[in-house]
Amino acid sequence: MNSNSDHPSQVLAEFAARLDATDIPAPVLRRAEDLVLDWLGSVLAARQARPVRSIDAFAQAMGPAQGDSEVFGSARTTSPLFAALVNAAASHFVEQDDVHNGSVFHPAAVVIAPALAVAQSIGASGREFLAAVVAGYEVGIRVGEFLGRSHYVIFHTTATAGTLAAAAAVGRLLRLDAAQMLHAFGSAGTQSGGLWEFLRDAADSKQLHCAHAASAGLMSAYLAKDGFTGARRVLEGAQGLAAGMSTDADPARLTDGLGTRWALAETSFKFHASCRHTHPAADALLQVMRANGLTAADVEQVTAHVHQGAIDVLGRVVVPATVHQAKFSMGTVLGLIAVHGRAGLADFDSEFLAPAVARVRDRVKMQLDPEVDAAYPARWIGKVTLTTTDGRRFDGRVDEPKGDPGNTLSRPELEDKMRRLAAYGQGVTAEQAKALCQRVWQLEQAPEVGRWLA
């Protein structure tokens, strides 16, 4: 692989343009299928979510009434652009979609939604679709790593790196050459945006972030195919993304291990239905309570020892005003864990303000931990200290939260998760969910991706 350190964006574009399914190890393709199924469950679960319905209504008003690409929440078809817009918005709503730890980036929402919409539209094979998914993950993860920790303090990386990830996936399906792919990156990067300020108001912006990133990346790839040009150094240039959005950007991360290190395989699945920053502490608290036979009534105080990123994102939510905001409240998540032993979708819907949960929530505090912070974002260590009402102290620790590559979900667990998410959304039958699982497991052999809910 070319290691032109003077122009890493070009190297990344060459990789994305030339990637073929034959270049990708079989285990990586299998993991890509796992991630597609996991994504599909999240999309189906968000079928009735108000912000998703709003974006879908916009798509119905502005887009074609039918087309080759499916909108999973409303069982209709439209153009690739508007299908990607709606499906990407749905991807992220229930907070069950995947995450790559090192880049703090949720790839599926902004990669699979546009890739599937375009694959359905152009009649791509399953192998071509999977190669496009891998290209999108490899690019988006590296852009997120490149932008660094300083970027994430203000910017939602899924929204910013996501535009380039989507452009890479769609560009691969459209068979852009390396020069066109670089132009697609330029057009995608100049449209990158997404601010964390929405959390303070429990606003709907997170769904807009994904919808915009997926559709902007798709548009950028199609424009590049038509000869439209973009900045050739939109990432590392003097007035590029890093210059405007980061103080610790590292251009070497853009080309790290291309073709040998498969970042897609490093991606984690979500076990709890909440912001990933809550998961390590949730697992550690669950460990302590189960090991010592404790109940929520025993909890006097819980200290979650966390990295700075968790404080930056979760510290703004004290008493959540909505179910979605509750998923960004460390106290609420740990309250659900203490009371119910889980933090699932239905638990948030019915219990996020329940008195027993609120009692624990108000006894939770976050504390910056030097070890945890030094390991982040490569590793997300979970540490808690629990003090009981009778004065006992217990310390819990989890080095790999459930869903991380070293503590991953098996295919049966992924199928179970997908079926539960689909049932929650009430959009498909149990038989349809089972058939969707089999379709995804057979993607590599599919001559065409085709319609999934026909």
C-alpha positions as CSV (number, residue, x, y, z in Angstrom):
1,M,0.0,0.0,0.0
2,N,1.3,3.5,-1.0
3,S,2.4,5.3,2.2
4,N,2.5,8.8,0.7
5,S,2.7,10.7,4.0
6,D,2.5,14.1,2.2
7,H,-1.1,13.4,1.0
8,P,-2.8,10.9,3.3
9,S,-6.3,11.8,1.9
10,Q,-5.2,10.6,-1.5
11,V,-3.8,7.3,-0.1
12,L,-7.1,6.7,1.7
13,A,-9.1,7.5,-1.4
14,E,-7.0,5.1,-3.5
15,F,-7.6,2.4,-0.9
16,A,-11.4,2.9,-0.9
17,A,-11.6,3.1,-4.7
18,R,-9.6,-0.1,-5.3
19,L,-10.9,-2.3,-2.5
20,D,-12.4,-5.5,-3.8
21,A,-14.1,-8.3,-1.9
22,T,-11.3,-10.6,-2.8
23,D,-8.9,-8.3,-0.8
24,I,-11.0,-8.7,2.4
25,P,-10.3,-11.7,4.7
26,A,-13.3,-14.0,5.1
27,P,-13.6,-13.3,8.9
28,V,-13.9,-9.6,8.1
29,L,-16.7,-10.3,5.6
30,R,-18.5,-12.4,8.2
31,R,-18.2,-9.6,10.7
32,A,-19.5,-7.2,8.1
33,E,-22.6,-9.4,7.9
34,D,-22.9,-9.4,11.7
35,L,-22.8,-5.6,11.6
36,V,-25.5,-5.4,8.9
37,L,-27.9,-7.5,10.9
38,D,-27.2,-5.5,14.0
39,W,-27.9,-2.3,12.1
40,L,-31.1,-3.6,10.6
41,G,-32.5,-4.3,14.1
42,S,-31.9,-0.8,15.2
43,V,-33.6,0.6,12.1
44,L,-36.7,-1.6,12.6
45,A,-36.9,-0.7,16.3
46,A,-37.1,3.0,15.5
47,R,-40.1,2.6,13.2
48,Q,-42.5,4.6,15.4
49,A,-40.0,7.1,16.8
50,R,-41.4,10.7,16.4
51,P,-38.1,12.3,15.1
52,V,-37.8,9.5,12.5
53,R,-41.4,9.9,11.5
54,S,-40.8,13.6,11.0
55,I,-37.8,13.0,8.7
56,D,-39.8,10.3,6.9
57,A,-42.7,12.8,6.3
58,F,-40.2,15.3,4.9
59,A,-38.8,12.6,2.6
60,Q,-42.3,11.7,1.4
61,A,-43.1,15.3,0.7
62,M,-39.8,16.0,-1.1
63,G,-38.8,12.7,-2.7
64,P,-40.3,10.4,-5.3
65,A,-43.3,8.3,-4.2
66,Q,-41.6,5.1,-5.3
67,G,-38.3,3.8,-6.4
68,D,-35.8,1.0,-6.0
69,S,-34.7,1.6,-2.4
70,E,-36.6,0.6,0.7
71,V,-37.6,2.8,3.6
72,F,-37.8,0.2,6.3
73,G,-39.9,2.1,8.8
74,S,-42.8,2.8,6.5
75,A,-42.6,-0.2,4.1
76,R,-42.4,1.9,1.0
77,T,-39.8,2.6,-1.6
78,T,-38.2,5.8,-2.9
79,S,-34.9,7.1,-4.4
80,P,-31.6,6.1,-2.9
81,L,-31.1,9.6,-1.5
82,F,-34.3,9.7,0.5
83,A,-34.1,6.0,1.6
84,A,-30.6,6.7,3.0
85,L,-31.9,9.8,4.7
86,V,-34.7,8.1,6.6
87,N,-33.0,4.8,7.3
88,A,-29.9,6.6,8.6
89,A,-32.0,8.7,11.0
90,A,-33.7,5.5,12.2
91,S,-30.3,3.7,12.7
92,H,-29.3,5.8,15.7
93,F,-32.5,6.5,17.6
94,V,-32.7,3.6,20.0
95,E,-29.0,3.7,20.9
96,Q,-28.4,0.1,20.0
97,D,-26.2,0.6,16.9
98,D,-22.5,-0.3,16.8
99,V,-19.6,1.8,17.9
100,H,-15.8,1.8,17.2
101,N,-14.1,2.6,20.4
102,G,-10.9,4.2,19.1
103,S,-12.7,6.7,16.9
104,V,-15.8,7.1,19.1
105,F,-17.7,6.7,15.9
106,H,-21.0,4.8,15.1
107,P,-20.2,3.5,11.6
108,A,-23.4,1.5,10.7
109,A,-25.8,4.4,10.8
110,V,-23.9,6.4,8.2
111,V,-22.4,3.6,6.1
112,I,-24.9,0.8,5.8
113,A,-28.0,3.0,5.2
114,P,-26.6,4.7,2.1
115,A,-24.8,1.6,0.9
116,L,-27.9,-0.5,1.0
117,A,-30.1,2.1,-0.7
118,V,-27.6,2.5,-3.6
119,A,-27.0,-1.3,-3.8
120,Q,-30.7,-1.9,-4.2
121,S,-31.0,0.9,-6.8
122,I,-28.1,-0.3,-9.1
123,G,-28.7,-4.0,-8.7
124,A,-25.4,-4.6,-6.9
125,S,-24.5,-8.1,-5.7
126,G,-24.1,-9.0,-2.1
127,R,-20.3,-9.2,-2.4
128,E,-20.2,-5.7,-3.9
129,F,-22.4,-4.4,-1.1
130,L,-20.2,-6.0,1.6
131,A,-17.1,-4.6,0.0
132,A,-18.7,-1.1,0.0
133,V,-19.6,-1.5,3.7
134,V,-16.0,-2.5,4.5
135,A,-14.7,0.5,2.6
136,G,-17.0,2.9,4.5
137,Y,-16.0,1.5,7.9
138,E,-12.3,1.6,7.1
139,V,-12.5,5.2,5.9
140,G,-14.9,6.6,8.6
141,I,-13.1,5.0,11.5
142,R,-9.7,6.3,10.4
143,V,-11.1,9.8,9.9
144,G,-12.6,9.7,13.4
145,E,-9.2,8.6,14.8
146,F,-7.5,11.3,12.8
147,L,-9.7,14.0,14.2
148,G,-8.8,13.0,17.8
149,R,-10.2,13.5,21.2
150,S,-10.4,17.3,21.0
151,H,-12.8,17.0,18.1
152,Y,-15.3,14.9,20.1
153,V,-15.6,17.5,22.9
154,I,-17.7,19.7,20.6
155,F,-18.5,17.6,17.5
156,H,-20.5,14.4,17.1
157,T,-18.0,12.3,15.2
158,T,-20.6,10.1,13.6
159,A,-22.0,13.3,11.9
160,T,-18.6,14.6,10.8
161,A,-16.5,11.6,9.9
162,G,-19.8,10.0,8.8
163,T,-20.0,12.1,5.6
164,L,-16.7,10.7,4.4
165,A,-17.6,7.2,5.4
166,A,-20.9,7.4,3.4
167,A,-19.0,8.8,0.4
168,A,-16.5,6.0,0.5
169,A,-19.2,3.3,0.7
170,V,-21.3,4.8,-2.1
171,G,-18.3,5.7,-4.1
172,R,-17.1,2.1,-4.0
173,L,-20.5,0.9,-5.3
174,L,-20.4,3.5,-8.1
175,R,-16.9,2.3,-9.0
176,L,-15.3,5.7,-8.6
177,D,-11.6,5.8,-9.6
178,A,-9.1,7.1,-7.0
179,A,-9.3,10.7,-8.3
180,Q,-13.1,10.7,-8.2
181,M,-13.1,9.2,-4.8
182,L,-10.8,12.0,-3.5
183,H,-13.2,14.5,-5.0
184,A,-16.1,12.8,-3.2
185,F,-14.1,13.0,0.0
186,G,-13.7,16.7,-0.6
187,S,-17.4,17.4,-1.2
188,A,-18.3,15.2,1.8
189,G,-15.8,16.8,4.1
190,T,-16.9,20.3,3.4
191,Q,-20.5,19.3,4.4
192,S,-19.4,17.8,7.8
193,G,-21.1,19.1,10.9
194,G,-22.9,18.0,14.0
195,L,-22.7,19.6,17.5
196,W,-23.2,18.1,20.9
197,E,-25.2,21.2,22.1
198,F,-28.4,19.4,21.3
199,L,-28.0,17.2,24.4
200,R,-28.6,20.2,26.7
201,D,-32.1,20.7,25.3
202,A,-33.0,17.0,24.6
203,A,-33.3,18.0,21.0
204,D,-33.8,15.7,18.0
205,S,-30.5,16.6,16.3
206,K,-28.9,13.3,16.6
207,Q,-31.2,11.8,14.0
208,L,-30.6,14.8,11.7
209,H,-26.9,14.2,12.1
210,C,-27.1,10.7,10.7
211,A,-29.6,11.6,8.0
212,H,-27.5,14.4,6.8
213,A,-24.2,12.5,6.9
214,A,-25.5,9.6,5.0
215,S,-27.3,11.7,2.3
216,A,-24.5,14.2,2.0
217,G,-21.9,11.4,1.5
218,L,-24.2,9.7,-1.1
219,M,-24.6,13.0,-3.0
220,S,-20.9,13.6,-2.9
221,A,-20.2,10.3,-4.5
222,Y,-22.7,10.7,-7.2
223,L,-21.5,14.2,-8.0
224,A,-17.9,13.0,-8.2
225,K,-19.0,10.3,-10.7
226,D,-20.3,13.2,-12.8
227,G,-17.0,15.1,-12.7
228,F,-17.9,17.4,-9.8
229,T,-14.7,18.3,-7.9
230,G,-13.9,18.7,-4.2
231,A,-11.0,19.8,-2.1
232,R,-8.2,17.4,-2.5
233,R,-6.9,17.9,1.1
234,V,-10.2,18.5,2.9
235,L,-9.0,16.5,5.9
236,E,-5.4,17.7,6.4
237,G,-5.3,20.9,4.5
238,A,-4.6,24.3,6.0
239,Q,-8.3,25.2,6.0
240,G,-9.6,21.6,6.1
241,L,-11.5,19.6,8.8
242,A,-8.6,19.2,11.2
243,A,-7.8,22.9,11.0
244,G,-11.3,23.9,11.9
245,M,-12.4,21.0,14.2
246,S,-9.4,19.6,16.0
247,T,-6.3,20.5,18.1
248,D,-4.8,17.1,18.2
249,A,-5.3,15.7,14.7
250,D,-2.8,13.0,13.6
251,P,-2.7,12.6,9.8
252,A,-0.8,9.3,10.2
253,R,-4.1,7.8,11.5
254,L,-5.7,8.2,8.1
255,T,-3.5,5.5,6.5
256,D,-2.8,3.4,9.5
257,G,-2.5,-0.3,8.4
258,L,-4.6,0.1,5.3
259,G,-5.2,-3.4,3.9
260,T,-3.7,-5.2,6.8
261,R,-5.5,-3.7,9.9
262,W,-9.2,-4.2,9.4
263,A,-10.8,-1.5,11.7
264,L,-14.3,-2.9,10.9
265,A,-13.4,-6.0,13.0
266,E,-12.6,-3.8,16.0
267,T,-16.2,-2.5,16.1
268,S,-18.3,-3.2,19.2
269,F,-21.9,-4.2,19.5
270,K,-24.1,-2.4,22.0
271,F,-25.7,-4.5,24.7
272,H,-27.5,-1.8,26.7
273,A,-29.9,0.6,25.0
274,S,-28.0,3.7,26.0
275,C,-25.1,5.9,25.1
276,R,-21.9,3.7,24.9
277,H,-20.2,5.9,27.5
278,T,-22.5,4.4,30.1
279,H,-21.8,0.8,29.3
280,P,-18.5,0.1,31.0
281,A,-19.8,1.5,34.4
282,A,-23.1,-0.4,33.8
283,D,-21.3,-3.7,33.4
284,A,-19.1,-3.0,36.4
285,L,-22.1,-2.2,38.6
286,L,-24.0,-5.3,37.5
287,Q,-20.9,-7.3,38.3
288,V,-20.7,-5.9,41.8
289,M,-24.3,-6.3,42.6
290,R,-24.6,-9.9,41.4
291,A,-21.3,-11.0,43.0
292,N,-22.4,-9.6,46.4
293,G,-26.2,-10.2,46.3
294,L,-27.0,-6.5,46.5
295,T,-30.3,-4.9,45.6
296,A,-31.2,-1.3,44.6
297,A,-32.4,-0.7,48.2
298,D,-28.8,-1.4,49.4
299,V,-27.3,1.5,47.3
300,E,-26.2,4.5,49.2
301,Q,-23.8,5.9,46.6
302,V,-22.3,4.8,43.3
303,T,-19.1,6.5,41.9
304,A,-18.5,5.8,38.2
305,H,-14.8,6.2,37.5
306,V,-14.8,7.4,33.9
307,H,-12.8,9.0,31.1
308,Q,-13.2,12.7,30.2
309,G,-15.2,11.9,27.2
310,A,-17.9,10.4,29.3
311,I,-18.0,13.5,31.5
312,D,-18.2,15.8,28.4
313,V,-21.1,14.0,26.9
314,L,-23.0,12.6,29.9
315,G,-22.3,15.4,32.4
316,R,-24.9,17.7,30.8
317,V,-27.8,15.4,31.7
318,V,-28.8,15.3,35.4
319,V,-32.6,14.8,35.4
320,P,-33.6,13.7,32.0
321,A,-36.6,15.2,30.3
322,T,-37.2,12.5,27.7
323,V,-36.6,8.8,27.2
324,H,-33.9,9.6,24.6
325,Q,-32.1,12.1,27.0
326,A,-32.3,9.4,29.7
327,K,-30.0,7.3,27.6
328,F,-27.3,10.0,28.1
329,S,-27.8,10.1,31.9
330,M,-25.2,7.9,33.8
331,G,-27.4,8.1,36.9
332,T,-30.5,6.8,35.1
333,V,-28.7,4.0,33.3
334,L,-27.1,2.8,36.6
335,G,-30.4,3.2,38.3
336,L,-32.0,0.9,35.8
337,I,-29.2,-1.6,36.2
338,A,-29.5,-1.5,40.0
339,V,-33.3,-1.9,40.0
340,H,-33.9,-4.2,37.0
341,G,-30.5,-5.7,36.2
342,R,-30.7,-4.4,32.7
343,A,-31.2,-1.2,30.7
344,G,-33.2,-2.2,27.7
345,L,-35.6,-0.3,25.4
346,A,-38.7,-1.2,27.3
347,D,-37.0,-0.4,30.6
348,F,-36.3,3.2,29.5
349,D,-39.8,3.7,28.1
350,S,-41.6,2.8,31.3
351,E,-39.0,3.3,34.1
352,F,-36.7,6.1,33.3
353,L,-38.4,8.4,35.8
354,A,-39.6,5.7,38.2
355,P,-39.1,6.5,41.9
356,A,-36.8,3.5,42.6
357,V,-34.7,4.3,39.5
358,A,-34.6,8.1,40.4
359,R,-33.5,7.2,43.9
360,V,-30.3,5.5,42.6
361,R,-29.9,8.1,39.9
362,D,-29.6,10.8,42.4
363,R,-26.9,8.9,44.3
364,V,-24.6,8.4,41.2
365,K,-21.7,10.6,40.5
366,M,-19.0,10.5,37.8
367,Q,-15.3,11.0,38.7
368,L,-12.4,11.3,36.3
369,D,-10.1,8.3,36.7
370,P,-6.5,8.7,35.4
371,E,-6.2,5.0,34.4
372,V,-9.5,4.9,32.6
373,D,-8.8,8.2,30.9
374,A,-5.4,7.1,29.8
375,A,-6.7,3.9,28.2
376,Y,-9.5,5.8,26.4
377,P,-10.5,5.7,23.5
378,A,-8.6,2.5,22.6
379,R,-10.0,0.7,25.6
380,W,-13.2,1.6,27.5
381,I,-12.6,0.3,31.1
382,G,-15.5,0.2,33.5
383,K,-14.8,0.9,37.2
384,V,-17.4,1.7,39.9
385,T,-17.3,2.1,43.7
386,L,-20.5,1.2,45.5
387,T,-21.2,2.2,49.1
388,T,-24.1,0.5,50.8
389,T,-26.6,1.9,53.2
390,D,-25.0,-0.1,56.0
391,G,-21.5,1.4,55.2
392,R,-19.9,-1.4,53.2
393,R,-17.8,-0.6,50.1
394,F,-17.5,-2.7,46.9
395,D,-15.3,-2.0,43.9
396,G,-16.2,-3.4,40.5
397,R,-14.1,-3.5,37.3
398,V,-14.8,-4.6,33.7
399,D,-11.9,-4.4,31.2
400,E,-14.0,-5.3,28.2
401,P,-17.7,-4.3,28.3
402,K,-20.2,-6.8,26.8
403,G,-20.1,-6.3,23.0
404,D,-16.5,-5.4,22.6
405,P,-14.4,-7.5,20.3
406,G,-12.9,-9.5,23.1
407,N,-16.4,-10.0,24.7
408,T,-18.5,-9.9,21.6
409,L,-22.0,-11.1,20.8
410,S,-22.3,-14.4,19.0
411,R,-24.5,-14.9,16.0
412,P,-27.3,-16.4,18.1
413,E,-27.1,-13.4,20.4
414,L,-27.2,-11.0,17.5
415,E,-30.2,-12.8,16.0
416,D,-31.9,-12.6,19.4
417,K,-31.1,-8.9,19.7
418,M,-32.4,-8.2,16.1
419,R,-35.6,-10.1,16.8
420,R,-36.2,-8.2,20.0
421,L,-35.5,-4.8,18.3
422,A,-37.8,-5.7,15.4
423,A,-40.6,-6.7,17.8
424,Y,-40.2,-3.5,19.7
425,G,-40.7,-1.5,16.5
426,Q,-43.8,-3.6,15.6
427,G,-43.0,-3.3,11.9
428,V,-42.3,-6.9,10.9
429,T,-43.6,-10.3,12.0
430,A,-41.5,-12.9,13.8
431,E,-41.3,-14.9,10.6
432,Q,-40.1,-11.9,8.6
433,A,-37.4,-11.2,11.2
434,K,-36.2,-14.8,11.0
435,A,-36.1,-14.5,7.2
436,L,-34.2,-11.3,7.3
437,C,-31.6,-13.0,9.5
438,Q,-31.1,-15.7,6.9
439,R,-30.9,-13.2,4.1
440,V,-28.1,-11.3,5.8
441,W,-26.2,-14.5,6.6
442,Q,-26.3,-15.4,2.8
443,L,-25.4,-11.9,1.5
444,E,-22.1,-12.9,0.0
445,Q,-23.8,-15.4,-2.3
446,A,-26.6,-13.1,-3.3
447,P,-26.4,-12.2,-7.1
448,E,-28.4,-9.0,-6.2
449,V,-29.0,-7.4,-2.8
450,G,-32.6,-6.9,-3.9
451,R,-35.6,-5.9,-1.8
452,W,-35.6,-7.2,1.8
453,L,-39.2,-6.7,2.9
454,A,-41.0,-7.3,-0.4
